[in-house]
Amino acid sequence: MKLVSFHYAGPNETLIFINPEHVVAVRPFPNTTHIYVSALQNHGGPSYYPVRETIDDVVKRLSG
């Protein structure tokens, strides 16, 4: 299993680790990038992690 680290875009500068095999989409926003994963939230909505890296950096890290 490969894990890629990202800086969580929340109140604390926490490192999170995401398995690229579980990523289904990435979406850029003005100050963050959302990484959507295959696990669903409690209410059936998509799960995502907002990170501080740019969309280009996220795609590069997940693809590498």
N, CA, C and O atoms as a Tinker XYZ file with bonds, in Angstrom:
   256  protein
     1  N      0.852000   -1.172000    0.000000    73     2
     2  CA     0.000000    0.000000    0.000000    64     1     3
     3  C      0.895000    1.231000    0.000000    63     2     4     5
     4  O      1.849000    1.328000    0.773000    81     3
     5  N      0.572000    2.157000   -0.872000    73     3     6
     6  CA     1.308000    3.413000   -0.970000    64     5     7
     7  C      0.478000    4.517000   -0.315000    63     6     8     9
     8  O     -0.721000    4.623000   -0.571000    81     7
     9  N      1.098000    5.325000    0.516000    73     7    10
    10  CA     0.428000    6.468000    1.135000    64     9    11
    11  C      1.162000    7.740000    0.748000    63    10    12    13
    12  O      2.392000    7.790000    0.754000    81    11
    13  N      0.393000    8.768000    0.411000    73    11    14
    14  CA     0.958000   10.054000    0.007000    64    13    15
    15  C      0.541000   11.093000    1.044000    63    14    16    17
    16  O     -0.625000   11.151000    1.434000    81    15
    17  N      1.491000   11.910000    1.491000    73    15    18
    18  CA     1.191000   12.907000    2.522000    64    17    19
    19  C      0.760000   14.234000    1.908000    63    18    20    21
    20  O      1.252000   14.648000    0.859000    81    19
    21  N     -0.178000   14.886000    2.596000    73    19    22
    22  CA    -0.678000   16.206000    2.213000    64    21    23
    23  C     -0.895000   17.025000    3.475000    63    22    24    25
    24  O     -1.032000   16.475000    4.568000    81    23
    25  N     -0.924000   18.344000    3.318000    73    23    26
    26  CA    -1.212000   19.248000    4.436000    64    25    27
    27  C     -2.710000   19.524000    4.469000    63    26    28    29
    28  O     -3.257000   20.144000    3.556000    81    27
    29  N     -3.365000   19.060000    5.523000    73    27    30
    30  CA    -4.809000   19.249000    5.681000    64    29    31
    31  C     -5.124000   20.734000    5.783000    63    30    32    33
    32  O     -4.465000   21.459000    6.529000    81    31
    33  N     -6.118000   21.189000    5.044000    73    31    34
    34  CA    -6.499000   22.605000    5.034000    64    33    35
    35  C     -7.557000   22.850000    6.105000    63    34    36    37
    36  O     -8.727000   23.077000    5.798000    81    35
    37  N     -7.140000   22.802000    7.334000    73    35    38
    38  CA    -8.032000   23.031000    8.460000    64    37    39
    39  C     -7.379000   23.971000    9.450000    63    38    40    41
    40  O     -6.360000   24.592000    9.148000    81    39
    41  N     -7.961000   24.078000   10.630000    73    39    42
    42  CA    -7.414000   25.002000   11.628000    64    41    43
    43  C     -6.016000   24.611000   12.107000    63    42    44    45
    44  O     -5.251000   25.468000   12.550000    81    43
    45  N     -5.682000   23.337000   12.021000    73    43    46
    46  CA    -4.346000   22.871000   12.411000    64    45    47
    47  C     -3.608000   22.383000   11.176000    63    46    48    49
    48  O     -4.206000   21.763000   10.296000    81    47
    49  N     -2.327000   22.657000   11.106000    73    47    50
    50  CA    -1.498000   22.198000    9.986000    64    49    51
    51  C     -1.150000   20.730000   10.187000    63    50    52    53
    52  O     -0.014000   20.398000   10.527000    81    51
    53  N     -2.106000   19.870000    9.983000    73    51    54
    54  CA    -1.926000   18.440000   10.188000    64    53    55
    55  C     -1.543000   17.764000    8.886000    63    54    56    57
    56  O     -2.077000   18.095000    7.826000    81    55
    57  N     -0.624000   16.823000    8.963000    73    55    58
    58  CA    -0.319000   15.996000    7.798000    64    57    59
    59  C     -1.323000   14.859000    7.750000    63    58    60    61
    60  O     -1.603000   14.219000    8.764000    81    59
    61  N     -1.863000   14.612000    6.561000    73    59    62
    62  CA    -2.735000   13.458000    6.369000    64    61    63
    63  C     -2.108000   12.576000    5.299000    63    62    64    65
    64  O     -1.326000   13.047000    4.474000    81    63
    65  N     -2.452000   11.313000    5.318000    73    63    66
    66  CA    -1.897000   10.353000    4.369000    64    65    67
    67  C     -3.043000    9.690000    3.618000    63    66    68    69
    68  O     -3.978000    9.170000    4.226000    81    67
    69  N     -2.962000    9.714000    2.291000    73    67    70
    70  CA    -4.030000    9.199000    1.443000    64    69    71
    71  C     -3.471000    8.121000    0.523000    63    70    72    73
    72  O     -2.399000    8.277000   -0.063000    81    71
    73  N     -4.215000    7.027000    0.407000    73    71    74
    74  CA    -3.864000    5.951000   -0.508000    64    73    75
    75  C     -4.369000    6.339000   -1.901000    63    74    76    77
    76  O     -5.579000    6.465000   -2.091000    81    75
    77  N     -3.484000    6.531000   -2.871000    73    75    78
    78  CA    -3.912000    6.945000   -4.214000    64    77    79
    79  C     -4.916000    5.996000   -4.867000    63    78    80    81
    80  O     -5.690000    6.419000   -5.725000    81    79
    81  N     -4.915000    4.733000   -4.477000    73    79    82
    82  CA    -5.854000    3.772000   -5.058000    64    81    83
    83  C     -7.301000    4.070000   -4.663000    63    82    84    85
    84  O     -8.227000    3.590000   -5.316000    81    83
    85  N     -7.505000    4.852000   -3.611000    73    83    86
    86  CA    -8.854000    5.169000   -3.144000    64    85    87
    87  C     -9.357000    6.520000   -3.643000    63    86    88    89
    88  O    -10.492000    6.900000   -3.357000    81    87
    89  N     -8.532000    7.240000   -4.377000    73    87    90
    90  CA    -8.919000    8.563000   -4.875000    64    89    91
    91  C     -9.769000    8.401000   -6.131000    63    90    92    93
    92  O     -9.399000    7.687000   -7.064000    81    91
    93  N    -10.921000    9.083000   -6.134000    73    91    94
    94  CA   -11.813000    9.014000   -7.295000    64    93    95
    95  C    -11.879000   10.336000   -8.055000    63    94    96    97
    96  O    -12.285000   10.361000   -9.217000    81    95
    97  N    -11.483000   11.441000   -7.409000    73    95    98
    98  CA   -11.518000   12.743000   -8.079000    64    97    99
    99  C    -10.723000   13.759000   -7.268000    63    98   100   101
   100  O    -10.513000   13.595000   -6.067000    81    99
   101  N    -10.288000   14.804000   -7.949000    73    99   102
   102  CA    -9.680000   15.958000   -7.281000    64   101   103
   103  C    -10.319000   17.204000   -7.881000    63   102   104   105
   104  O    -10.650000   17.238000   -9.066000    81   103
   105  N    -10.486000   18.223000   -7.048000    73   103   106
   106  CA   -11.159000   19.440000   -7.510000    64   105   107
   107  C    -10.475000   20.661000   -6.909000    63   106   108   109
   108  O    -10.300000   20.739000   -5.693000    81   107
   109  N    -10.086000   21.617000   -7.752000    73   107   110
   110  CA    -9.423000   22.818000   -7.236000    64   109   111
   111  C    -10.425000   23.849000   -6.722000    63   110   112   113
   112  O    -11.524000   23.994000   -7.259000    81   111
   113  N    -10.028000   24.548000   -5.692000    73   111   114
   114  CA   -10.753000   25.693000   -5.155000    64   113   115
   115  C     -9.736000   26.815000   -4.986000    63   114   116   117
   116  O     -8.535000   26.567000   -5.101000    81   115
   117  N    -10.180000   28.044000   -4.715000    73   115   118
   118  CA    -9.232000   29.162000   -4.645000    64   117   119
   119  C     -8.049000   28.955000   -3.686000    63   118   120   121
   120  O     -6.920000   29.298000   -4.037000    81   119
   121  N     -8.277000   28.409000   -2.502000    73   119   122
   122  CA    -7.184000   28.262000   -1.536000    64   121   123
   123  C     -6.878000   26.825000   -1.162000    63   122   124   125
   124  O     -5.973000   26.569000   -0.367000    81   123
   125  N     -7.619000   25.888000   -1.725000    73   123   126
   126  CA    -7.431000   24.477000   -1.389000    64   125   127
   127  C     -7.692000   23.604000   -2.610000    63   126   128   129
   128  O     -8.160000   24.067000   -3.650000    81   127
   129  N     -7.376000   22.344000   -2.447000    73   127   130
   130  CA    -7.757000   21.320000   -3.415000    64   129   131
   131  C     -8.475000   20.234000   -2.630000    63   130   132   133
   132  O     -7.998000   19.815000   -1.575000    81   131
   133  N     -9.608000   19.776000   -3.127000    73   131   134
   134  CA   -10.331000   18.699000   -2.462000    64   133   135
   135  C     -9.969000   17.378000   -3.123000    63   134   136   137
   136  O    -10.015000   17.243000   -4.346000    81   135
   137  N     -9.607000   16.409000   -2.292000    73   135   138
   138  CA    -9.309000   15.062000   -2.763000    64   137   139
   139  C    -10.474000   14.173000   -2.342000    63   138   140   141
   140  O    -10.695000   13.948000   -1.152000    81   139
   141  N    -11.210000   13.674000   -3.320000    73   139   142
   142  CA   -12.371000   12.815000   -3.053000    64   141   143
   143  C    -11.925000   11.357000   -3.046000    63   142   144   145
   144  O    -11.180000   10.918000   -3.922000    81   143
   145  N    -12.391000   10.617000   -2.048000    73   143   146
   146  CA   -12.023000    9.206000   -1.918000    64   145   147
   147  C    -13.265000    8.327000   -2.032000    63   146   148   149
   148  O    -14.392000    8.814000   -1.946000    81   147
   149  N    -13.048000    7.035000   -2.226000    73   147   150
   150  CA   -14.150000    6.111000   -2.500000    64   149   151
   151  C    -15.034000    5.814000   -1.292000    63   150   152   153
   152  O    -16.139000    5.302000   -1.470000    81   151
   153  N    -14.599000    6.109000   -0.091000    73   151   154
   154  CA   -15.433000    5.881000    1.097000    64   153   155
   155  C    -16.503000    6.962000    1.192000    63   154   156   157
   156  O    -16.226000    8.135000    0.942000    81   155
   157  N    -17.717000    6.576000    1.551000    73   155   158
   158  CA   -18.815000    7.529000    1.676000    64   157   159
   159  C    -18.930000    8.043000    3.106000    63   158   160   161
   160  O    -18.502000    7.385000    4.053000    81   159
   161  N    -19.515000    9.228000    3.246000    73   159   162
   162  CA   -19.798000    9.784000    4.567000    64   161   163
   163  C    -21.004000    9.071000    5.170000    63   162   164   165
   164  O    -21.622000    8.229000    4.519000    81   163
   165  N    -21.336000    9.410000    6.408000    73   163   166
   166  CA   -22.469000    8.792000    7.113000    64   165   167
   167  C    -23.773000    8.893000    6.334000    63   166   168   169
   168  O    -24.575000    7.958000    6.341000    81   167
   169  N    -23.989000   10.009000    5.667000    73   167   170
   170  CA   -25.255000   10.253000    4.984000    64   169   171
   171  C    -25.209000    9.863000    3.507000    63   170   172   173
   172  O    -26.116000   10.198000    2.746000    81   171
   173  N    -24.169000    9.164000    3.110000    73   171   174
   174  CA   -24.073000    8.696000    1.738000    64   173   175
   175  C    -23.417000    9.670000    0.778000    63   174   176   177
   176  O    -23.261000    9.362000   -0.404000    81   175
   177  N    -23.033000   10.838000    1.265000    73   175   178
   178  CA   -22.366000   11.818000    0.412000    64   177   179
   179  C    -20.905000   11.460000    0.208000    63   178   180   181
   180  O    -20.361000   10.625000    0.931000    81   179
   181  N    -20.270000   12.083000   -0.766000    73   179   182
   182  CA   -18.863000   11.780000   -1.029000    64   181   183
   183  C    -17.952000   12.272000    0.097000    63   182   184   185
   184  O    -18.195000   13.316000    0.702000    81   183
   185  N    -16.915000   11.509000    0.358000    73   183   186
   186  CA   -15.911000   11.909000    1.345000    64   185   187
   187  C    -14.778000   12.620000    0.627000    63   186   188   189
   188  O    -14.335000   12.186000   -0.436000    81   187
   189  N    -14.318000   13.701000    1.205000    73   187   190
   190  CA   -13.199000   14.415000    0.606000    64   189   191
   191  C    -12.332000   15.006000    1.704000    63   190   192   193
   192  O    -12.758000   15.179000    2.846000    81   191
   193  N    -11.109000   15.308000    1.319000    73   191   194
   194  CA   -10.155000   15.939000    2.217000    64   193   195
   195  C     -9.681000   17.231000    1.572000    63   194   196   197
   196  O     -9.106000   17.191000    0.484000    81   195
   197  N     -9.905000   18.378000    2.207000    73   195   198
   198  CA    -9.350000   19.619000    1.677000    64   197   199
   199  C     -7.869000   19.710000    2.062000    63   198   200   201
   200  O     -7.512000   19.542000    3.229000    81   199
   201  N     -7.023000   19.973000    1.080000    73   199   202
   202  CA    -5.586000   20.066000    1.336000    64   201   203
   203  C     -5.055000   21.397000    0.816000    63   202   204   205
   204  O     -5.686000   22.040000   -0.023000    81   203
   205  N     -3.907000   21.802000    1.313000    73   203   206
   206  CA    -3.319000   23.097000    0.950000    64   205   207
   207  C     -2.540000   23.067000   -0.371000    63   206   208   209
   208  O     -2.276000   24.121000   -0.950000    81   207
   209  N     -2.180000   21.901000   -0.843000    73   207   210
   210  CA    -1.410000   21.798000   -2.082000    64   209   211
   211  C     -2.261000   22.201000   -3.289000    63   210   212   213
   212  O     -3.486000   22.092000   -3.262000    81   211
   213  N     -1.597000   22.664000   -4.338000    73   211   214
   214  CA    -2.296000   23.041000   -5.570000    64   213   215
   215  C     -2.775000   21.790000   -6.299000    63   214   216   217
   216  O     -2.316000   20.682000   -6.022000    81   215
   217  N     -3.695000   21.980000   -7.224000    73   215   218
   218  CA    -4.212000   20.853000   -8.001000    64   217   219
   219  C     -3.085000   20.150000   -8.756000    63   218   220   221
   220  O     -3.055000   18.921000   -8.822000    81   219
   221  N     -2.161000   20.922000   -9.325000    73   219   222
   222  CA    -1.051000   20.321000  -10.072000    64   221   223
   223  C     -0.167000   19.469000   -9.168000    63   222   224   225
   224  O      0.258000   18.379000   -9.553000    81   223
   225  N      0.105000   19.968000   -7.973000    73   223   226
   226  CA     0.934000   19.229000   -7.024000    64   225   227
   227  C      0.221000   17.959000   -6.552000    63   226   228   229
   228  O      0.847000   16.908000   -6.413000    81   227
   229  N     -1.077000   18.057000   -6.307000    73   227   230
   230  CA    -1.851000   16.888000   -5.865000    64   229   231
   231  C     -1.825000   15.802000   -6.937000    63   230   232   233
   232  O     -1.561000   14.638000   -6.638000    81   231
   233  N     -2.095000   16.177000   -8.170000    73   231   234
   234  CA    -2.111000   15.196000   -9.263000    64   233   235
   235  C     -0.732000   14.571000   -9.431000    63   234   236   237
   236  O     -0.617000   13.361000   -9.626000    81   235
   237  N      0.306000   15.383000   -9.358000    73   235   238
   238  CA     1.672000   14.873000   -9.502000    64   237   239
   239  C      2.003000   13.872000   -8.397000    63   238   240   241
   240  O      2.556000   12.806000   -8.667000    81   239
   241  N      1.667000   14.213000   -7.161000    73   239   242
   242  CA     1.968000   13.320000   -6.035000    64   241   243
   243  C      1.175000   12.019000   -6.115000    63   242   244   245
   244  O      1.710000   10.942000   -5.853000    81   243
   245  N     -0.096000   12.123000   -6.476000    73   243   246
   246  CA    -0.929000   10.921000   -6.551000    64   245   247
   247  C     -0.525000   10.022000   -7.717000    63   246   248   249
   248  O     -0.663000    8.801000   -7.639000    81   247
   249  N     -0.034000   10.617000   -8.785000    73   247   250
   250  CA     0.353000    9.849000   -9.972000    64   249   251
   251  C      1.749000    9.253000   -9.864000    63   250   252   253
   252  O      2.064000    8.260000  -10.521000    81   251
   253  N      2.584000    9.868000   -9.030000    73   251   254
   254  CA     3.989000    9.465000   -8.941000    64   253   255
   255  C      4.184000    8.310000   -8.115000    63   254   256
   256  O      5.315000    7.855000   -7.947000    81   255
